[in-house]
Amino acid sequence: MGMSEESIMASIEDLVAMAPRATGTSGGESAAAYVSERFAGAGLETQVMEVPSFSWRADACSIRVGDEDLACSPILHSGLAAHDWTGTAEHRIDARVVDIGADRVRRHDVRGAIVLFDLTFDMTVAHSLPLTMYLHDPGRRVMRREVLGSRNPYVTSLARTITDAATAGAVGVIGVLRDYPDSRNYHNEYYRRTLFTLPGAWVTRAEGARLRRLLAAHPAARLTLDITREEVVSRTVIGVLPGRTSDAVMIQSHHDSIGPGAVEDASGTAEVIALAEHYGAAAASGVVREKTLLFVTFDTHFTGYQAHREFARRYVLSPDSPWNIVLNATIEHIGLRAVEGRDGGFESTGETEPRGIFVNVNPAFTWRIARSIRRHRLHGTSLMGAGMLEFFAGGIPTDASFTFVSGVPTISLISGPLYLYDDADTIERIDRAQLVPVARFFADLVDDADRRNGRMLGTMPAALRRRLPRGRW
């Protein structure tokens, strides 16, 4: 095993076979056990951090206009009374429908109404250009109009619309996936800072058009959403390869998923496993490293990041932490770019999805990272400065955000193909040709950091970083 394409793909296939790997499910438990077994097999000291989280499910979801039923799926984590609420709730809403399209709620009278809106995906590849310090783009795989204009699934109008609708007195929402392929399997995240009190449902672009035709004759609908929310146990796997000192380099991804989760994030988890086996084999042959290595695959990525927050409290912010984490390296989403195909679904382009590497390390290290991107031919990859995001955005849009805002210098690779939150995130979406280059790139960074003074890896010395306020979650 280790850093070969065949072995990394085998790990991805194993993880996809366990899907959905949702927090608190048998698939999620199997994924954690699998990673733990692989870490132990690589010779790591392995532990599982168990943290409470929540499981949300829809027991019923329907939309009816007059005598017509429309195919729909639930807006995940909607209809909640509080962030820590558990129990069951039956939402049965008969109300007029106010169609706002892609407009703002405030321009409409939605009191007592169901708000019908078009979901917009508000961030394109071009939006990342102001943060870009270096772009490796041979063959202009990124700097083309159709690529720069492509959108990711992260930044949308959902949170704003559902919050504004609740504030304005609406009683429910229906989202039309207008700019999405012919799928209603858009599995939105749990936005831990935004409580979705209103029940909601998704319809496809085609069903949205049909719904609007029906509403023209009968401008009211019945929205049904029955939900169950339970407290569950999340399982985050930590593998430790001791070095000469307690200074530690952390290599991270997340193993949970809503659907098949091939790219998100069986790909990142498989990379972490490959690196664990690579360094475990070196240790077994007698190599002793200066810094301890921590290999971590998180749970709760889709249910509120409770495990991420607890890890930061326990192992970064606590003075009793057994490690001084001097660098975080996070690996997410090694996938192919896809567009809407002729059949209305996702169609692969065969090209690497444009990706970014967020960094807040010192200039010399940043320069070496740029050289390593080029040396390992990580085409379509931007190197993006993350320092200002710590203070003005409250974090970075990656799984590393909680250690990042806790003061750990970070190198975090991520991409945003639109299919990430969909059941279309299947094994065929993996960018196989990039699996080994990405693994070798991160091995270079880990080896580089091992040779350096851990207190000097960040954009400012550790002594100064500690004086800044941390943990703004």
C-alpha positions in Angstrom: 0.0 0.0 0.0 1.1 3.7 0.1 1.4 6.4 -2.4 0.5 4.6 -5.7 -2.5 5.4 -7.8 -3.8 1.8 -7.4 -3.6 1.8 -3.6 -5.2 5.3 -3.2 -8.0 4.4 -5.6 -8.6 1.2 -3.6 -9.0 3.2 -0.5 -11.5 5.5 -2.2 -13.5 2.6 -3.5 -13.6 1.0 0.0 -14.9 4.3 1.5 -17.5 4.8 -1.3 -18.8 1.3 -0.7 -19.7 2.3 2.9 -21.7 5.4 1.8 -23.6 7.2 2.9 -21.0 7.9 5.6 -23.2 10.3 7.5 -22.5 11.2 11.1 -24.2 8.8 13.5 -25.0 6.2 10.9 -23.6 2.7 10.4 -21.8 3.9 7.3 -20.1 6.7 9.3 -19.1 4.3 12.0 -17.7 1.9 9.4 -15.7 4.6 7.8 -14.1 5.6 11.1 -13.3 2.0 12.0 -11.8 1.6 8.5 -9.5 4.6 8.9 -8.6 3.6 12.4 -7.6 0.1 11.2 -5.5 1.5 8.4 -3.7 3.9 10.7 -3.0 1.1 13.2 -1.8 -1.1 10.3 0.6 1.7 9.4 2.1 1.6 12.9 0.4 4.8 14.2 -0.8 5.2 17.8 -4.5 5.5 17.0 -7.4 6.9 19.0 -11.0 7.8 18.1 -12.4 11.1 19.5 -16.1 10.8 20.2 -18.1 14.0 20.2 -21.9 14.6 20.3 -23.5 15.8 17.1 -26.9 15.6 15.5 -28.6 13.5 12.9 -31.5 15.1 10.8 -33.8 13.2 8.5 -37.0 13.9 6.6 -39.7 11.3 7.2 -42.0 12.9 4.7 -41.6 15.7 2.1 -44.2 16.7 -0.5 -45.6 19.7 -2.4 -49.2 19.8 -3.7 -50.9 22.5 -5.8 -54.6 21.8 -6.2 -54.9 18.2 -7.3 -51.3 18.0 -8.6 -48.3 16.6 -6.7 -44.8 17.8 -7.5 -41.6 15.7 -7.1 -39.4 17.3 -4.4 -36.7 16.7 -1.9 -36.2 18.3 1.6 -34.0 21.2 2.3 -31.7 19.5 4.7 -31.7 20.8 8.3 -34.8 22.9 7.8 -37.7 23.2 10.1 -35.6 23.3 13.3 -36.8 25.0 16.5 -33.2 25.5 17.8 -29.7 24.6 17.1 -29.7 22.0 19.9 -33.3 20.8 19.3 -34.1 17.1 19.1 -37.4 15.3 18.6 -39.9 15.0 15.8 -41.9 17.7 14.1 -44.7 17.6 11.5 -45.0 20.6 9.3 -48.3 20.8 7.3 -48.6 24.2 5.6 -51.4 25.4 3.4 -50.6 28.9 2.3 -50.5 31.3 -0.7 -47.2 31.2 -2.6 -45.1 34.3 -3.2 -42.7 33.8 -6.1 -39.7 36.0 -5.6 -37.5 34.3 -8.3 -33.9 35.4 -7.6 -35.0 38.6 -5.9 -34.5 39.6 -2.3 -37.3 38.7 0.2 -37.6 42.3 1.5 -39.1 43.5 -1.7 -42.2 41.3 -1.3 -45.0 40.8 1.2 -44.5 37.3 2.4 -46.3 37.3 5.7 -48.1 34.0 6.2 -46.8 32.8 2.8 -44.6 30.1 1.3 -41.7 31.8 -0.4 -40.8 30.3 -3.8 -37.3 31.3 -4.8 -34.6 30.4 -7.3 -31.4 29.2 -5.6 -28.4 31.1 -6.9 -24.8 29.9 -6.7 -23.0 33.1 -5.9 -19.3 32.3 -6.2 -17.4 31.6 -9.4 -13.8 30.6 -10.0 -13.1 34.2 -11.0 -14.0 35.4 -7.5 -10.9 33.7 -6.1 -8.5 35.7 -8.4 -8.1 38.6 -5.9 -6.6 36.2 -3.3 -4.4 34.4 -5.9 -0.6 34.9 -5.4 0.4 32.2 -7.9 -1.5 30.2 -10.5 -0.1 27.1 -12.2 -2.1 26.9 -15.4 -0.3 25.3 -18.3 -2.6 25.0 -21.3 -4.9 27.6 -19.9 -7.1 25.1 -18.1 -8.4 27.8 -15.7 -8.0 31.1 -17.5 -10.9 30.5 -20.0 -14.2 32.3 -19.8 -16.3 29.2 -19.3 -14.1 27.9 -16.5 -13.7 31.3 -14.8 -17.5 31.6 -14.8 -18.2 28.1 -13.4 -19.7 28.1 -9.9 -19.1 26.1 -6.7 -21.8 24.7 -4.4 -20.6 26.5 -1.2 -21.8 30.1 -1.5 -25.5 30.3 -2.3 -28.6 32.4 -1.6 -30.1 29.7 0.6 -29.1 30.9 4.1 -29.9 34.6 3.3 -33.3 33.7 1.7 -34.5 31.4 4.4 -33.4 33.7 7.2 -35.0 36.8 5.6 -38.2 34.8 4.9 -38.5 33.8 8.5 -37.9 37.3 9.7 -40.5 38.7 7.3 -43.2 36.3 8.6 -43.2 33.6 5.9 -44.2 30.0 6.9 -42.2 27.9 4.5 -39.9 28.0 1.5 -39.6 26.1 -1.8 -36.3 26.4 -3.6 -36.0 25.9 -7.4 -32.6 24.5 -8.5 -32.7 26.8 -11.5 -28.9 26.8 -12.2 -28.3 23.2 -11.4 -28.4 20.1 -13.6 -31.5 17.9 -13.6 -31.3 16.7 -10.0 -33.0 17.5 -6.8 -30.3 15.7 -4.8 -28.6 18.9 -3.7 -27.6 18.0 -0.1 -27.0 21.4 1.5 -24.8 21.6 4.6 -25.9 22.5 8.1 -25.0 26.2 8.4 -24.0 26.2 12.0 -24.4 30.0 12.3 -27.8 30.1 10.6 -30.8 28.3 12.0 -33.3 27.2 9.4 -36.6 27.5 11.3 -38.8 27.3 8.3 -39.6 24.0 6.6 -38.4 23.8 3.0 -38.2 21.7 -0.1 -36.2 21.6 -3.3 -37.6 21.1 -6.8 -35.7 20.8 -10.1 -35.7 23.4 -12.8 -38.2 21.5 -14.8 -40.5 20.9 -11.8 -40.1 24.6 -10.9 -41.4 25.6 -14.3 -44.3 23.2 -13.8 -45.0 24.6 -10.3 -45.1 28.1 -11.6 -47.6 27.1 -14.3 -49.9 25.5 -11.7 -49.6 28.5 -9.4 -50.7 30.8 -12.2 -54.1 29.2 -11.9 -54.1 28.4 -8.2 -51.6 30.6 -6.3 -51.5 28.4 -3.1 -49.8 25.2 -2.2 -49.5 22.6 0.6 -46.0 22.0 1.8 -45.4 18.9 4.0 -42.2 18.2 5.9 -41.9 15.7 8.7 -38.5 15.6 10.4 -36.7 13.7 13.1 -33.5 15.1 14.8 -31.5 13.0 17.2 -28.3 13.4 19.1 -25.7 11.0 17.9 -22.0 10.3 18.5 -19.5 11.4 15.9 -16.2 9.6 15.5 -13.0 11.4 14.5 -9.9 9.3 13.9 -6.5 10.5 15.1 -3.3 8.7 14.3 0.0 9.7 15.9 3.6 9.0 14.7 5.8 10.4 17.5 8.8 12.4 16.6 11.7 13.6 18.8 9.7 16.6 20.0 6.0 17.5 20.7 6.0 20.0 17.9 3.5 18.4 15.5 2.5 18.6 11.8 -1.2 17.8 11.3 -2.4 16.1 8.0 -6.2 16.3 7.8 -9.4 15.5 5.8 -12.9 14.3 6.7 -14.4 10.9 6.1 -18.1 11.6 6.5 -20.5 12.1 3.5 -24.2 12.5 2.7 -24.2 10.7 -0.6 -21.5 8.5 -2.2 -18.9 11.1 -1.3 -16.2 10.0 -3.7 -14.6 13.3 -4.2 -16.0 14.7 -0.9 -14.2 13.4 0.8 -13.1 9.8 0.2 -10.4 11.3 -2.0 -9.0 13.4 0.8 -9.3 10.6 3.3 -7.5 8.2 1.0 -4.7 10.7 0.6 -4.3 11.0 4.4 -4.2 7.2 4.7 -1.6 7.0 1.9 0.6 9.6 3.7 0.2 7.8 7.0 1.3 4.5 5.4 4.2 6.3 3.7 5.5 7.8 6.9 4.7 4.7 8.9 6.8 2.6 6.6 9.7 5.1 7.0 9.4 4.9 10.8 9.4 1.1 10.7 12.7 1.2 8.7 14.3 3.3 11.4 13.7 6.9 10.3 13.1 9.2 13.2 11.6 12.5 12.5 12.1 15.8 14.4 8.4 16.6 14.6 5.4 14.4 15.6 3.0 13.7 12.8 -0.8 13.7 13.4 -3.1 12.2 10.8 -6.7 13.1 11.4 -10.0 12.4 9.5 -12.9 14.3 10.9 -16.6 13.6 11.3 -19.4 16.3 11.6 -18.4 18.1 8.4 -22.1 18.2 7.4 -23.8 18.4 10.8 -22.2 21.5 12.5 -18.4 20.9 12.8 -18.7 19.9 16.5 -15.7 17.5 16.2 -13.6 20.2 14.6 -14.4 22.7 17.3 -13.7 20.1 20.1 -10.4 19.2 18.5 -9.3 22.8 18.3 -10.3 23.3 22.0 -8.6 20.2 23.2 -5.4 20.1 21.1 -4.7 23.6 19.9 -6.1 26.1 22.4 -5.8 24.0 25.6 -2.5 24.5 27.6 -2.8 20.8 28.4 -2.5 19.6 24.8 0.1 16.9 24.3 1.2 18.5 21.1 2.2 21.9 19.8 0.7 21.9 16.3 3.0 24.1 14.2 1.4 23.3 10.8 -1.9 22.0 9.4 -2.0 20.4 5.9 -5.5 19.7 4.7 -6.4 17.7 1.6 -9.9 17.9 0.1 -11.6 17.1 -3.2 -9.4 15.6 -5.9 -12.0 15.6 -8.6 -12.7 16.2 -12.3 -14.5 19.3 -13.6 -18.0 18.6 -14.7 -20.6 20.6 -16.7 -24.3 20.0 -17.4 -24.6 17.4 -20.1 -27.1 17.0 -22.9 -29.1 14.6 -20.8 -29.5 17.3 -18.1 -27.1 15.5 -15.7 -23.5 16.1 -14.8 -21.0 15.4 -17.6 -17.3 15.1 -16.9 -14.9 17.3 -19.0 -11.9 15.1 -18.3 -10.1 18.1 -16.8 -9.0 18.8 -13.3 -11.4 20.9 -11.3 -9.7 24.3 -10.6 -8.5 24.2 -7.1 -6.9 26.5 -4.5 -4.4 26.1 -1.8 -5.0 28.5 1.1 -1.9 29.4 2.9 -0.8 31.6 5.8 2.8 30.6 6.1 5.9 32.7 5.9 7.0 34.1 2.5 10.0 31.7 2.1 7.7 28.7 2.7 5.1 30.1 0.4 7.7 30.4 -2.4 8.8 26.8 -1.9 5.1 25.7 -2.0 4.7 27.5 -5.3 7.8 25.7 -6.7 6.4 22.4 -5.4 3.1 23.0 -7.2 5.0 23.4 -10.4 7.4 20.5 -9.8 4.6 18.1 -9.1 2.5 19.4 -12.0 -0.6 20.3 -10.0 -2.2 22.0 -13.0 -5.2 24.2 -12.4 -4.0 25.1 -8.9 -4.0 28.6 -7.3 -1.9 29.5 -4.3 -4.1 31.9 -2.3 -3.2 34.1 0.7 -5.4 33.3 3.7 -4.0 35.6 6.3 -6.6 38.4 6.0 -9.5 35.9 6.0 -8.6 35.0 9.5 -9.6 38.5 10.7 -12.2 39.7 8.2 -14.0 36.5 7.1 -13.7 34.5 10.4 -12.0 31.6 8.7 -11.4 29.8 5.4 -13.9 27.8 3.4 -12.2 24.5 4.1 -12.2 21.7 6.7 -9.1 23.4 8.3 -11.0 26.5 9.3 -11.2 25.8 13.0 -7.5 25.1 13.6 -6.7 28.0 11.2 -8.6 30.5 13.3 -7.1 29.0 16.4 -3.7 30.2 15.2 -2.2 27.2 13.4 -0.3 28.0 10.2 -2.2 26.3 7.4 -1.8 24.8 3.9 -5.2 23.7 2.7 -6.1 22.3 -0.7 -9.7 22.4 -1.9 -11.8 22.5 -5.0 -15.4 23.1 -5.6 -17.0 21.1 -8.4 -20.8 21.7 -8.4 -21.6 18.0 -8.0 -19.9 17.8 -4.5 -23.2 18.0 -2.6 -25.0 15.6 -5.0 -25.5 11.9 -5.3 -23.6 12.4 -8.6 -20.3 12.6 -6.6 -19.4 9.0 -7.6 -16.2 7.2 -8.2 -16.1 8.3 -11.9 -15.5 11.9 -10.7 -12.1 11.1 -9.2 -9.2 12.8 -10.9 -7.1 9.6 -10.9 -4.1 11.2 -12.6 -3.7 13.7 -9.8 -3.9 11.3 -6.9 -0.1 10.6 -6.7 1.0 14.1 -7.6 -1.1 15.5 -4.7 0.3 12.9 -2.3 3.9 13.6 -3.2 3.3 17.4 -3.1 2.0 17.1 0.5 4.9 14.7 1.5 7.3 17.4 0.2 5.6 20.0 2.4 5.7 17.8 5.5 9.3 17.0 4.9 10.1 20.7 4.4 8.3 21.6 7.7 10.2 19.0 9.6 13.5 20.7 8.7 12.3 24.1 9.9 11.8 25.9 13.2 8.2 25.3 14.0 7.8 28.7 15.7 8.7 30.4 12.4 6.5 28.6 9.9 3.6 31.1 10.1 3.3 34.5 8.6 4.4 35.8 12.0 6.4 34.2 14.8 4.4 32.0 17.2 5.2 34.3 20.1 3.3 37.1 18.4 0.4 34.9 17.1 -0.3 33.7 20.7 -1.1 37.3 21.6 -4.0 37.5 19.1 -7.6 36.6 20.0 -8.4 33.0 19.0 -11.3 30.6 18.6 -13.8 33.1 17.2 -16.3 30.4 16.1 
